[in-house]
Amino acid sequence: MLAAISTRCRPMRRVLHLGTLVSVEARVRASSAEGSSHRLLNSWQRGFLSDGDDEAARAAILENALKGRQPTDLMLRCTVLDAQGTVKSVSGQFTKSDLCAEHRLNPRDLRKIDSRIPNLVPTILTRKEAILVNILHIRALVKADAVILFDSYGSVDSRLHSVFLYHLEHNLKQKSTSLPYEFRALESVLVSVVSALEAEMVFTRHLVGGLLAELEDDIDRDKFKRLLHYSRRLQSFMNRAKLVQAALEEVLQQGKCIMTSFDGPGPSILITCFTFPLSTSMDRPDEDMNNMYLTDKKLGVERKMEDHDELEVLLESFDKQVEEIVNEAETTISNVQSTQEIVELILDSNRNALLALDLKVSIGTFGIGVGALVAGLFGMNVSDILPDLGVKT
């Protein structure tokens, strides 16, 4: 009986063993293919590929670029806060299709949020039932009764995210303020963004100030390398701050369509769609800013098109703060450039001094050589003249 059972189980063991071998072989092939693609990419970046491997490297780049767009990768990790400011879900898994269907979004609206490549251009987008915010380390979907925070891919600054989440919870739970739910969430987002910019500016300013003080006492090669590194870092920071400022100003100062009639000797001409800043009195009020009042829209409260003073004041206050940070960064960059120019002048002066010393040494050497030549020309006949004069040599 036992022998029969063992005999029947042997084919099953073989099948299982064969399946294990096949799966292991598939994994090995996949890993080897992935490793070969990475090797091709590294070789292509270093410029060591031949003409035959160039096409393979391009195919590997295209494969890696399209890997994040496969249907299996359409999952997003989100942290959800309800209308009372309580966290309902932390790093929950949601599909893009479910998010688009639930919040009435288009798939293209989530492309910048779920992208694996960090986005350099901040955006604030207004949709039917939500506000999409993508600024620096924050990617959020703000609604009239909920806030969804998208976890950034590869984010390592968990402390900054924790501080922002704590401030967001505290701000959403406040009932004494007159701001609606969505503006309190937007305020927390902008506070976190400005705080991150200020912290980075203070840290960079401390590094640059210490280096400039060191350059006043001593100039060497290592300090020049550090100055170049800090200069690039400052330029990158200023570009990011300017992009944040541009995102805020885009909401505040969007182009408007106005209608103006021109009466002449002929028929009247109707001219439309001129672009003016927000402060122009002939502008039609910004429709997008009025659509950002999600709570009133949800409750069915009718608003005047020009009644968006709360949002305008909120955005202008943070716009001024970002402008101050940009001005401070520009001032620091100007100080770095001035120091570089002064150091270059000092180095040019030292080089001119060395060239003058080299010229003096060359002139002195030339004079000594000419004197030795003259002495040699006259000295080789002295021994022949002395015997004729009766002088014994």
C-alpha positions as CSV (number, residue, x, y, z in Angstrom):
1,M,0.0,0.0,0.0
2,L,2.7,2.4,1.0
3,A,4.7,1.4,-2.1
4,A,1.8,2.2,-4.3
5,I,1.2,5.6,-2.8
6,S,4.9,6.4,-3.1
7,T,4.9,5.2,-6.7
8,R,1.9,7.5,-7.5
9,C,3.5,10.5,-5.8
10,R,6.7,10.3,-7.7
11,P,5.3,11.8,-10.9
12,M,3.7,14.6,-8.9
13,R,7.1,15.3,-7.3
14,R,8.7,15.3,-10.7
15,V,6.1,17.8,-11.9
16,L,6.5,20.0,-8.9
17,H,10.3,19.8,-9.2
18,L,10.0,20.6,-12.9
19,G,7.7,23.6,-12.2
20,T,10.2,24.9,-9.6
21,L,13.0,24.6,-12.1
22,V,11.0,26.4,-14.8
23,S,10.1,29.2,-12.4
24,V,13.7,29.5,-11.2
25,E,14.9,29.5,-14.8
26,A,12.4,32.3,-15.7
27,R,13.6,34.3,-12.8
28,V,17.2,33.9,-13.8
29,R,16.4,34.9,-17.4
30,A,14.5,38.0,-16.2
31,S,17.3,39.0,-13.8
32,S,19.9,38.4,-16.5
33,A,17.9,40.5,-19.0
34,E,17.5,43.2,-16.5
35,G,21.2,43.1,-15.6
36,S,22.1,43.2,-19.3
37,S,19.9,46.2,-19.8
38,H,21.5,48.0,-16.9
39,R,24.9,47.2,-18.2
40,L,23.9,48.6,-21.6
41,L,22.6,51.7,-20.1
42,N,25.8,52.3,-18.0
43,S,28.0,51.6,-21.1
44,W,25.9,54.0,-23.2
45,Q,26.2,56.7,-20.6
46,R,29.9,56.3,-20.5
47,G,30.2,56.3,-24.3
48,F,31.7,52.9,-24.5
49,L,29.2,51.3,-26.9
50,S,29.8,50.3,-30.4
51,D,27.4,51.0,-33.3
52,G,25.8,47.6,-33.0
53,D,25.0,48.0,-29.3
54,D,23.6,51.5,-29.7
55,E,20.2,50.3,-30.8
56,A,20.0,47.8,-28.0
57,A,20.8,50.6,-25.5
58,R,18.1,52.8,-26.9
59,A,15.6,49.9,-26.7
60,A,16.6,49.4,-23.0
61,I,16.1,53.1,-22.3
62,L,12.6,52.9,-23.9
63,E,11.8,49.8,-22.0
64,N,12.7,51.4,-18.7
65,A,10.8,54.5,-19.5
66,L,7.6,52.5,-20.3
67,K,8.0,50.2,-17.4
68,G,6.2,52.6,-15.0
69,R,3.2,52.8,-17.4
70,Q,2.3,49.1,-17.4
71,P,-1.1,48.2,-16.0
72,T,0.5,46.4,-13.1
73,D,2.0,49.7,-11.8
74,L,-1.2,51.7,-11.7
75,M,-1.3,51.6,-7.9
76,L,-0.8,54.7,-5.8
77,R,0.0,55.0,-2.1
78,C,-2.2,57.6,-0.4
79,T,-2.9,59.0,3.0
80,V,-6.5,60.1,3.4
81,L,-7.9,62.7,5.9
82,D,-11.6,63.0,6.4
83,A,-13.8,66.2,7.0
84,Q,-12.9,66.3,10.7
85,G,-9.2,66.2,10.0
86,T,-8.7,62.6,11.2
87,V,-6.4,60.3,9.3
88,K,-8.5,57.5,7.9
89,S,-5.8,55.6,5.9
90,V,-2.0,55.7,6.0
91,S,-0.2,54.7,2.8
92,G,-3.2,52.9,1.5
93,Q,-3.2,51.3,-1.9
94,F,-5.5,52.8,-4.5
95,T,-5.7,52.3,-8.3
96,K,-5.7,55.2,-10.7
97,S,-9.0,54.2,-12.2
98,D,-10.8,54.1,-8.8
99,L,-9.4,57.5,-7.9
100,C,-10.5,59.0,-11.3
101,A,-13.9,57.5,-11.0
102,E,-14.4,58.5,-7.3
103,H,-13.2,62.1,-7.6
104,R,-14.2,62.8,-11.2
105,L,-10.7,63.3,-12.5
106,N,-9.1,62.5,-15.9
107,P,-6.2,60.1,-16.0
108,R,-3.9,62.8,-17.3
109,D,-4.5,64.8,-14.0
110,L,-2.7,62.0,-12.1
111,R,0.3,61.7,-14.4
112,K,2.4,64.3,-12.6
113,I,1.4,62.9,-9.2
114,D,2.2,59.2,-9.8
115,S,5.3,59.9,-11.9
116,R,8.5,58.2,-10.7
117,I,10.6,61.1,-11.9
118,P,10.5,64.1,-9.6
119,N,8.6,67.0,-11.1
120,L,10.5,70.2,-11.3
121,V,7.5,72.4,-12.3
122,P,5.0,73.0,-9.5
123,T,1.3,73.2,-10.4
124,I,-2.0,74.1,-8.8
125,L,-4.9,72.8,-10.9
126,T,-8.6,73.3,-10.4
127,R,-11.0,70.6,-11.3
128,K,-14.8,70.1,-10.9
129,E,-14.7,68.7,-7.3
130,A,-11.0,69.0,-6.3
131,I,-7.8,71.0,-6.3
132,L,-4.7,69.2,-7.4
133,V,-1.5,70.5,-5.8
134,N,2.0,69.4,-6.8
135,I,4.7,71.6,-5.2
136,L,8.1,70.4,-4.1
137,H,7.6,67.5,-1.7
138,I,3.8,67.7,-1.5
139,R,1.4,66.0,-3.9
140,A,-2.2,66.4,-2.7
141,L,-5.8,66.2,-3.8
142,V,-7.9,68.7,-1.9
143,K,-11.7,68.3,-1.8
144,A,-14.5,70.0,0.1
145,D,-14.5,67.3,2.8
146,A,-11.3,65.3,2.3
147,V,-7.6,65.6,1.6
148,I,-5.6,62.8,-0.1
149,L,-1.8,63.0,0.2
150,F,0.1,61.0,-2.4
151,D,3.4,59.4,-1.3
152,S,6.2,60.7,-3.4
153,Y,8.3,58.0,-5.1
154,G,11.7,57.5,-3.4
155,S,11.0,60.2,-0.7
156,V,13.4,59.9,2.2
157,D,12.5,63.0,4.2
158,S,9.9,61.4,6.5
159,R,10.4,64.0,9.2
160,L,9.2,66.8,6.8
161,H,6.2,64.7,5.8
162,S,5.4,64.0,9.5
163,V,5.5,67.7,10.4
164,F,3.3,68.6,7.5
165,L,0.8,65.9,8.3
166,Y,0.6,67.0,12.0
167,H,0.1,70.7,11.0
168,L,-2.5,69.6,8.4
169,E,-4.5,67.6,11.0
170,H,-4.4,70.5,13.5
171,N,-5.4,73.1,10.9
172,L,-8.3,71.0,9.6
173,K,-9.7,70.4,13.0
174,Q,-10.0,74.1,13.8
175,K,-13.6,75.3,13.7
176,S,-13.1,78.9,14.9
177,T,-11.6,80.1,11.6
178,S,-13.7,81.5,8.8
179,L,-11.8,79.8,6.1
180,P,-13.5,76.8,4.4
181,Y,-12.1,73.3,4.6
182,E,-10.2,73.4,1.3
183,F,-8.5,76.7,2.0
184,R,-7.3,75.5,5.4
185,A,-5.8,72.5,3.6
186,L,-4.2,74.7,0.9
187,E,-2.8,76.9,3.7
188,S,-1.2,74.0,5.4
189,V,0.4,72.9,2.0
190,L,1.8,76.4,1.4
191,V,3.0,76.7,4.9
192,S,5.0,73.5,4.6
193,V,6.4,74.5,1.2
194,V,7.5,77.9,2.5
195,S,9.0,76.4,5.6
196,A,11.0,73.9,3.5
197,L,12.3,76.7,1.3
198,E,13.2,78.8,4.3
199,A,15.0,75.9,6.1
200,E,17.0,75.2,3.0
201,M,17.8,78.9,2.5
202,V,19.1,79.2,6.0
203,F,21.2,76.1,5.8
204,T,22.7,77.2,2.4
205,R,23.3,80.7,3.6
206,H,25.2,79.4,6.7
207,L,27.4,77.3,4.5
208,V,28.1,80.0,2.0
209,G,28.7,82.7,4.7
210,G,31.3,80.5,6.4
211,L,33.1,79.8,3.2
212,L,33.2,83.4,2.2
213,A,34.6,84.3,5.6
214,E,37.3,81.7,5.1
215,L,38.2,83.0,1.6
216,E,38.9,86.4,3.2
217,D,41.8,84.9,5.1
218,D,43.1,82.2,2.8
219,I,42.6,81.2,-0.8
220,D,43.3,77.6,-1.9
221,R,42.0,75.1,-4.4
222,D,39.7,73.1,-2.1
223,K,37.8,76.3,-1.1
224,F,37.4,77.1,-4.7
225,K,35.8,73.7,-5.3
226,R,33.4,74.2,-2.4
227,L,32.5,77.7,-3.7
228,L,31.7,76.2,-7.1
229,H,29.5,73.5,-5.5
230,Y,27.7,76.0,-3.3
231,S,27.2,78.4,-6.2
232,R,25.5,75.6,-8.2
233,R,23.4,74.6,-5.2
234,L,22.2,78.2,-4.8
235,Q,21.3,78.5,-8.4
236,S,19.3,75.3,-8.3
237,F,17.5,76.5,-5.1
238,M,16.7,79.8,-6.6
239,N,15.2,78.2,-9.7
240,R,13.0,76.0,-7.6
241,A,11.9,79.0,-5.5
242,K,11.1,80.9,-8.7
243,L,9.0,78.0,-10.0
244,V,7.0,78.0,-6.8
245,Q,6.5,81.7,-7.1
246,A,5.4,81.3,-10.8
247,A,2.9,78.6,-9.8
248,L,1.3,81.0,-7.2
249,E,1.3,83.9,-9.6
250,E,-0.2,81.8,-12.3
251,V,-3.3,81.4,-10.2
252,L,-3.3,85.0,-9.2
253,Q,-2.5,86.6,-12.6
254,Q,-4.0,84.5,-15.4
255,G,-4.9,86.0,-18.7
256,K,-8.5,87.2,-19.1
257,C,-10.7,87.6,-22.1
258,I,-12.3,91.0,-22.3
259,M,-14.7,92.4,-24.9
260,T,-14.1,95.8,-26.4
261,S,-16.0,97.5,-29.2
262,F,-14.3,99.8,-31.7
263,D,-16.6,102.4,-33.4
264,G,-15.3,103.8,-36.6
265,P,-16.6,105.2,-39.8
266,G,-17.4,101.7,-40.9
267,P,-19.2,98.9,-39.1
268,S,-18.4,98.3,-35.4
269,I,-15.6,95.8,-34.7
270,L,-15.7,93.5,-31.7
271,I,-12.3,92.6,-30.3
272,T,-12.0,89.8,-27.8
273,C,-9.4,87.9,-25.9
274,F,-6.8,90.4,-24.8
275,T,-4.4,89.4,-22.0
276,F,-4.0,91.7,-19.0
277,P,-2.9,91.2,-15.4
278,L,-5.4,90.7,-12.6
279,S,-5.2,94.3,-11.4
280,T,-6.7,95.7,-14.7
281,S,-10.2,97.1,-14.0
282,M,-11.5,95.9,-17.4
283,D,-10.8,92.2,-16.7
284,R,-13.5,89.7,-16.2
285,P,-13.0,88.0,-12.8
286,D,-11.0,84.9,-12.7
287,E,-13.2,81.9,-13.2
288,D,-10.7,79.4,-11.9
289,M,-10.2,81.2,-8.6
290,N,-14.0,81.2,-8.1
291,N,-14.2,77.5,-8.8
292,M,-11.7,76.8,-6.0
293,Y,-14.5,77.5,-3.5
294,L,-15.4,73.8,-3.3
295,T,-17.4,73.9,-0.1
296,D,-19.8,76.5,-1.5
297,K,-20.1,74.6,-4.7
298,K,-20.9,71.4,-2.8
299,L,-23.6,73.2,-0.7
300,G,-25.0,74.9,-3.8
301,V,-24.2,78.4,-2.5
302,E,-24.2,80.9,-5.4
303,R,-21.2,83.2,-5.4
304,K,-20.4,86.4,-7.3
305,M,-17.7,85.9,-9.9
306,E,-15.6,88.7,-8.4
307,D,-16.0,87.5,-4.8
308,H,-12.7,85.6,-4.1
309,D,-10.9,88.0,-1.8
310,E,-10.2,85.3,0.8
311,L,-8.3,83.1,-1.7
312,E,-6.5,86.1,-3.2
313,V,-5.3,87.3,0.1
314,L,-4.2,83.8,1.1
315,L,-2.2,83.3,-2.1
316,E,-0.7,86.8,-2.1
317,S,0.6,86.4,1.4
318,F,2.5,83.2,0.5
319,D,3.6,84.8,-2.8
320,K,5.3,87.6,-0.9
321,Q,7.0,85.2,1.4
322,V,8.4,83.2,-1.6
323,E,9.4,86.4,-3.2
324,E,11.4,87.4,-0.1
325,I,13.2,84.0,-0.3
326,V,13.9,84.5,-4.0
327,N,15.4,87.9,-3.2
328,E,17.5,86.6,-0.4
329,A,18.8,83.8,-2.7
330,E,19.6,86.4,-5.4
331,T,21.5,88.5,-2.8
332,T,23.5,85.5,-1.7
333,I,24.3,84.6,-5.3
334,S,25.4,88.2,-5.9
335,N,27.7,88.0,-2.9
336,V,29.2,84.8,-4.2
337,Q,29.8,86.3,-7.6
338,S,31.4,89.4,-6.1
339,T,33.7,87.2,-4.0
340,Q,34.6,85.2,-7.1
341,E,35.4,88.4,-9.0
342,I,37.6,89.7,-6.1
343,V,39.4,86.4,-5.8
344,E,40.0,86.4,-9.5
345,L,41.4,89.9,-9.3
346,I,43.7,88.8,-6.5
347,L,44.9,85.8,-8.4
348,D,45.5,87.9,-11.5
349,S,47.5,90.3,-9.4
350,N,49.6,87.4,-8.0
351,R,50.1,86.1,-11.5
352,N,51.2,89.5,-12.8
353,A,53.7,89.7,-9.8
354,L,55.1,86.3,-10.7
355,L,55.4,87.2,-14.4
356,A,57.2,90.4,-13.4
357,L,59.6,88.4,-11.1
358,D,60.2,85.9,-13.9
359,L,60.9,88.8,-16.3
360,K,63.4,90.4,-13.9
361,V,65.1,87.1,-13.4
362,S,65.3,86.6,-17.2
363,I,66.7,90.1,-17.7
364,G,69.3,89.5,-14.9
365,T,70.3,86.2,-16.4
366,F,70.6,87.8,-19.8
367,G,72.8,90.6,-18.4
368,I,75.1,88.1,-16.7
369,G,75.3,86.0,-19.9
370,V,76.2,89.1,-22.0
371,G,78.9,90.1,-19.5
372,A,80.4,86.6,-19.5
373,L,80.4,86.6,-23.3
374,V,82.2,89.9,-23.5
375,A,84.7,88.8,-20.8
376,G,85.3,85.6,-22.7
377,L,85.9,87.3,-26.1
378,F,88.5,89.7,-24.6
379,G,90.0,87.2,-22.2
380,M,91.0,84.6,-24.7
381,N,93.7,86.9,-26.2
382,V,95.2,88.1,-22.9
383,S,97.6,85.2,-22.6
384,D,99.1,85.9,-26.1
385,I,99.7,89.6,-25.4
386,L,101.4,89.1,-22.0
387,P,104.6,87.3,-23.4
388,D,105.1,90.1,-25.8
389,L,105.1,92.6,-23.0
390,G,107.8,90.7,-21.1
391,V,105.4,89.3,-18.5
392,K,106.0,85.7,-17.6
393,T,103.0,83.5,-17.4
